[in-house]
Amino acid sequence: MSDLAKTQHPAKSTTDLENSRTDIGKIQFLTYLKRTNMPLKKMQDYVHHYEKREENQCYALHKK
């Protein structure tokens, strides 16, 4: 058995797991936007407005 296989990994904290779930959610969200054929620049604008809860701006970007 290699030394790497013998290495024990530290347990993840609850915060680490919550951050991981948040990151996965963001990746899924961006994947959804990409599947709509939205260009990267629009995706950046969409996320910016989404984080500010500017739903009308998001809707306008998605419909263009």
N, C-alpha and C positions, 0 to 999 in steps of 0.2 A: 504494500500500500504506500502511495506517495505521501510526502509530508503535507502536500496541499489537501489531500483527502482526509488527513487526520485533523486538520485545522477546524476548530469549532467556530462557527460564526456567532457573533453577539446577537442576542434576541433584539428584535425591533421593538421600539417603544410604540405606544398607542398613537403618539403624535406622528411617528414615521409612517405608520399604516394609514392614518387619515390623510397625510400628505400624498402618499402613493395613490390612494383612491381618488383624490382630487386631481392629481396629474393624469391618471387614466381617464377620468371624465373629460378633462380638457382635450386629450388626444382624440377621444371618441367624437367630441364636438367638432374639432377641426377636420377630422376624417369625414364627418357628415357634410360639412361645408364644401370640402373638396369634391365629394361625390355629386354635388349640385353643379359642378364645373365652374365654380366661382374662382376667379383669378386670385392669386396670392395677395395682391394689394387690397382687393375688396375684402378678403378674409381678415386682414389686419384691421381695416376700418370697422368691419362688422364686430370683431372681438372688442375693439376699443369702445364702441357704442354699447355693446352688450354689457360690458363691465360697469358702465355708467348708467345702466338700466334705461337707455334711450331707445325704447322699442320701435318708435316711429322711424328713427334713423336706420335701424336694423332692417325693418320691413322695406324701406325705400331702397336700400342697397341690394337686398335679395331680389327685388323685382326688376332691377335694371338689367 
